[in-house]
């Protein structure tokens, strides 16, 4: 079974709006997640036009914690979205398998808030933040999926309704969603606050035995602080999460960026002072050396006190007597013979520290300098050798760009820049491809608004 150029491998999921398949993209030679809209959801040509226009706008999202949308199209009246395929599991499975520490709760919130900030700045609201829409890859990275799909699905809600059917997941909806008020990015922050509360307290803040009871709790009830059910949970982190759950959007964090900053502040305050590193293999020897060094310092201090006492009693010797017999060069020095004197009556004359021992230094021998290397030659020596694989991928990306396959070119150029971030030519063509692709999207949107959808293959 094929949808456009995509060859279906197997079904991997099913939802209220359609079926998700694992498919292969022969143009990019990679596996994608293909979400195909259910036929009974396509209630008219106007809905199809709005769905395609909204879904194509999701291609602007490019964040490491957001599942990428590669393509949106229609095949024989069936609308589909080709998205990045993430090998992993939904976050709700991770929630059932472990209990999160306060630091892990804050770190999770920072990652999700960072992705939300990127989307909100581009005018896209998720509207359905919940554990099932957050994937955990094999490398542990988080990916938010179905980003903005809730808004696309909302276009059908005015034309087709069913008993008991609502938009979004009830337990994670914001008050403005329940009341059918206009929503913005702060609605996503409320849903994220519910999820963070659940991670910290071990239970959801708004519950009920029926849909009406859940909606009443979301719009009217104030949840207890997380510290009531989890006394070890940090109070400042609990306050940040509780601010996300304010009923009025103006009382929450203004942006996802502000929420991420508040969560980072909680992590920095709770970060413990690191313990000193354990001694290595030579630990005991180092301790012994330290003790010996301390003993030498004490001995030097005692000797200094004795010398000063000797100066006070006998007085320092004349400078001429002290420097007499000092060799002019170090190599002329000979071992001094002890003078013949009466050990009982001869005084010990100490040498004061303030008098330096005169020495003559040998003249410095000039070192021959290496010949100067011309600047152009130096640049040639440090210039890295181009990776032949990168160059081959770049040639292929340029060919796709020149052929008008901007989606393919963008994916390949972004892959090249991940391997070689300083590739000027790849960055130049990536900017061109994105600009051309934006013009195509705007042309498609204008065409869809002016002409009805006739079905069949679009490209």
Residue pairs with C-beta under 8 A, 6 or more apart in sequence:
1 7
1 8
2 8
2 75
3 21
3 23
3 34
3 36
3 75
3 78
3 80
4 71
4 73
4 75
4 80
4 457
4 459
5 25
5 26
5 27
6 23
6 24
6 25
6 32
6 34
6 80
6 82
7 23
7 24
7 26
8 21
8 22
8 23
8 34
9 21
9 22
9 23
9 24
9 31
10 21
10 22
11 19
11 20
11 21
11 22
12 20
12 21
12 22
12 33
13 19
13 20
14 20
16 153
16 165
17 35
17 37
17 38
17 41
17 149
17 153
18 35
18 36
18 37
18 38
18 41
19 35
19 36
19 38
20 33
20 34
20 35
20 36
21 33
21 34
21 36
22 31
22 32
22 33
22 34
22 85
23 31
23 32
23 33
23 34
23 82
24 30
24 31
24 32
25 31
25 32
25 70
25 82
27 405
27 408
28 70
28 408
28 411
28 412
30 85
31 85
32 70
32 82
32 83
32 84
32 85
33 67
33 82
33 83
33 84
33 85
33 86
33 145
34 80
34 81
34 82
34 83
35 80
35 81
35 83
35 149
36 78
36 79
36 80
37 51
37 78
37 79
37 80
39 77
39 78
41 156
41 160
42 48
42 51
42 77
42 79
43 156
43 159
43 160
44 159
45 452
45 453
46 159
47 155
47 156
47 159
48 74
48 79
48 453
49 448
49 449
49 452
49 453
50 152
50 155
51 79
51 152
51 155
51 156
52 72
52 74
52 79
52 444
52 448
52 453
53 444
53 445
53 448
53 449
54 148
54 151
54 152
54 155
55 69
55 72
55 79
55 81
55 148
55 149
55 152
56 72
56 441
56 444
56 445
57 124
57 148
57 441
58 69
58 72
58 81
58 124
58 147
58 148
58 149
59 69
59 70
59 71
59 72
59 407
59 437
59 441
60 122
60 124
61 68
61 69
61 118
61 119
61 122
61 124
61 147
61 148
62 68
62 414
63 114
63 115
63 118
63 119
64 141
65 111
65 112
65 114
65 115
65 141
65 142
65 143
65 144
66 115
66 118
66 119
66 143
66 144
66 147
67 83
67 84
67 86
67 135
67 143
67 144
67 145
67 146
67 147
68 83
68 84
69 81
69 82
69 83
69 84
69 147
70 82
70 83
70 84
70 407
70 411
71 81
71 82
71 407
72 79
72 80
72 81
72 82
73 79
73 80
73 82
73 458
73 459
74 80
74 453
74 455
74 456
74 457
74 458
75 456
75 457
76 455
76 456
76 457
77 455
77 456
81 149
83 145
84 143
86 135
86 137
86 143
86 145
87 137
87 138
88 135
88 136
88 137
88 138
88 143
89 135
89 136
90 131
90 132
90 133
90 134
90 135
90 136
91 131
91 132
91 134
91 135
91 136
91 142
92 130
92 131
92 132
93 136
94 136
95 131
95 198
95 199
99 202
100 108
100 199
100 200
102 200
102 233
102 234
102 237
102 266
102 270
103 267
103 270
104 199
105 196
105 199
105 200
105 237
106 237
106 263
106 264
106 266
106 267
107 267
108 142
108 196
108 199
109 192
109 196
109 241
109 259
109 260
109 263
110 260
110 263
110 264
110 267
111 142
112 129
112 134
112 142
112 144
112 192
112 195
113 189
113 192
113 256
113 257
113 259
113 260
113 263
114 256
114 260
115 142
115 144
115 147
116 126
116 129
116 144
116 185
116 188
116 189
116 192
116 256
117 255
117 256
117 257
117 260
119 125
119 126
119 147
119 148
119 185
120 184
120 185
120 188
120 255
120 256
124 147
124 148
124 151
125 148
125 151
125 183
125 184
125 185
125 187
125 188
126 133
126 144
126 146
126 147
126 148
126 150
126 188
126 191
127 148
127 150
127 151
127 154
127 167
127 168
127 177
127 183
127 187
127 188
128 146
128 149
128 150
128 167
128 168
128 169
128 172
128 191
129 144
129 172
129 188
129 191
129 192
129 195
130 169
130 171
130 172
130 191
130 195
131 195
132 169
133 144
133 145
133 146
134 142
134 143
134 144
134 145
135 142
135 143
135 144
135 145
136 142
136 143
137 143
150 167
150 168
153 167
154 167
157 167
164 211
166 211
167 177
168 177
170 211
170 214
170 215
171 194
171 204
171 206
171 207
171 214
172 191
172 194
172 195
173 191
173 215
173 218
174 183
174 186
174 187
174 190
174 191
174 218
174 249
175 181
175 190
175 218
175 219
175 247
176 182
176 183
176 187
176 249
177 183
177 187
178 215
178 218
178 219
179 219
184 249
185 255
185 256
186 249
186 252
186 253
186 254
187 249
188 256
189 244
189 252
189 253
189 256
189 259
190 244
190 245
190 249
190 252
192 244
192 259
193 241
193 242
193 243
193 244
193 245
193 252
194 204
194 205
194 206
194 245
196 241
196 244
197 204
197 205
197 223
197 226
197 241
197 242
197 245
198 204
198 205
200 226
200 230
200 233
200 237
200 238
200 241
201 226
201 229
201 230
201 233
202 229
202 230
203 229
205 223
205 245
206 214
206 217
206 218
206 221
206 223
207 213
207 214
207 217
208 214
208 215
208 216
208 217
219 247
223 242
223 245
225 238
225 242
226 233
226 237
226 238
226 241
226 242
227 233
227 235
227 238
234 266
234 269
234 270
236 265
236 266
236 269
237 263
237 266
237 270
240 259
240 262
240 263
240 266
243 251
243 252
243 253
243 262
244 252
244 253
244 259
245 252
246 252
253 259
253 262
279 286
279 287
307 350
307 352
307 353
310 348
310 349
310 350
311 350
311 352
314 347
314 348
314 349
316 349
316 350
316 352
317 349
317 351
319 355
322 351
322 355
323 355
323 357
323 358
325 336
326 357
326 358
327 333
327 334
328 360
329 360
330 359
373 381
387 419
387 420
390 416
390 419
390 420
390 423
393 412
393 415
393 416
394 413
394 416
394 423
394 425
394 426
394 429
396 412
397 408
397 409
397 412
397 413
397 416
397 426
397 429
398 409
398 429
400 406
400 408
400 409
400 412
401 409
401 429
401 432
401 433
401 436
404 436
406 433
406 434
406 436
406 437
406 440
407 437
409 429
409 430
409 433
410 430
410 433
410 434
410 437
413 426
413 427
413 429
413 430
413 433
414 430
416 423
416 426
417 423
417 426
417 427
417 430
420 426
